Amino acid sequence: MSSGRPEVAFVVQRYGEGITGGSESLARAVAERLAADYRITVFTSCARDYVTWRNELPAGLERTGGVDVLRFPVVGERDLEAFNAFAEPLYDRDAAAGGSPETDSGDERRRDGPDNGPDNEQHVGAGPARRTRADEHEFLRLQGPEVPKLVEALRAERDRFAAVLFFTYLYYPTYWGLEAVPERAALVPTTHDEPPLRFSIYREVFARPRAFGFLTPAEEALVRRRFDLGDRPGVLVGMGVEMPASTDAASFRVRHGLERPYAIYAGRIDAGKGCVEMLAHHERYRREREGALDLVLIGRLAMPEPRQEGVRYLGFLPEVEKAAALAGARVVVCPSPFESLSIALLEAFALGTPGLVNARSEVLKEHCLRSGAALFYEDGDEYGEAMDVIARDASLRDALGASGRRYVEIEYRWDAVLDRWRGLVRAAAGGRL
């Protein structure tokens, strides 16, 4: 290990091999590739599972992939039902009060820290149904992962690091960690438009860093609409995509008994990812169209396993198998209205597989328009029509696939992407590099 490399910290809610999730995968991929330039220490939790935040990994230091990983115990497991029961009325009250991300940002509110006066004196929003600052802090705690020892260690060791990169705006480690080290921090917020983005505590989050790293132009535009970033730099860092040079899609289909052409969904199978709506659209499409594609699902289940005709769940696949599954599909479906990048879509593009995406996601729609490699849908009618034309028109699939390969090669090569990440580190470090 070279002692001459500058020290940089990454802060992310979970980290490690086999831990899936967009920001977690991003943090690991970037950390391991930047380890030749910087001595990187990751501050993270002992959790593997984002639903419960159960402590499954040992606390303390582990060295993996050329990176030092410091894990800290989560104070308590999340009770998802209790969290939802607390959180959902907060979203509803905010909407009932007439607040919006744009109008909320103009309210005058104190920015006291948690030790600077009673939380419950600060009311957020207008009208009879108001969130208090205490409500928002309780939301943050119940959402998890609550890791106070991580924040204490980061504060104690802050002078070691030229820069600290925080991944995902939403969670406890980012909120309290940014309070501890704002003067050397960059935030990679992985933002999408969701109810908590209106909370005043997240205006504090976006007020603290020296610099920001965005994954797409659409994400940057969303953040700049919602928050005053002033003249602080925003770097369009992105993420590199690296897929096998060749895959054996035919053998994959044989191994899994996939005799019919299929569309594929890759990722967490979760109602919050648009999967319930996708399954309903696909059921209608199969009912109304002759020669309809089957739908293959790969990833971890976060909802009951679908049992409808023409849908196959293959579980969580190793990377080589996942690549073969994507390469063998006629189209990859991205149904989430909430995305900040969509790794699965870019991986499919790299393999020459076109996409069909939810138009309610600005990021996904932007990928379509910039790449010329995918179609988008607004509702079940458009889902069926788009799926049908992709299924039937081989020349269209070839053209879309070729456009996707070009798009990834130009925009998402790791060598170009890493130069942008180095620029983000320099922006966070200021004069310390």
Order of alpha helices (4+ residues) and beta strands (2+ residues): beta-alpha-beta-beta-beta-alpha-alpha-beta-beta-alpha-alpha-beta-alpha-beta-alpha-beta-alpha-beta-alpha-beta-alpha-beta-beta-alpha-beta-alpha-beta-alpha-beta-alpha-alpha-alpha
